[in-house]
Amino acid sequence: MIHDHPVASVGHNAAGCALCTSTDPAGLVERLAEELWESRQDDTQWARRWADAGELWHIRFRELARTSIDFLGAASRIDRLP
């Protein structure tokens, strides 16, 4: 992953985004996977915390997170093409 937005620009605030400033790709994937999981837990009867989701769901949501990160990274590179 290449994300090189050292300064604020379109789509980037002064603090930088997690995608651009992350120095821990595995941690970023895990954080996004957990956030995606939590965003789907709207049925309180069946809701489970990320820690209790089980290995299959962890695998699937990490794949989803990697795909999302790759897509967003590619989109940022396309925006900078001449």
Order of alpha helices (4+ residues) and beta strands (2+ residues): alpha-alpha-alpha
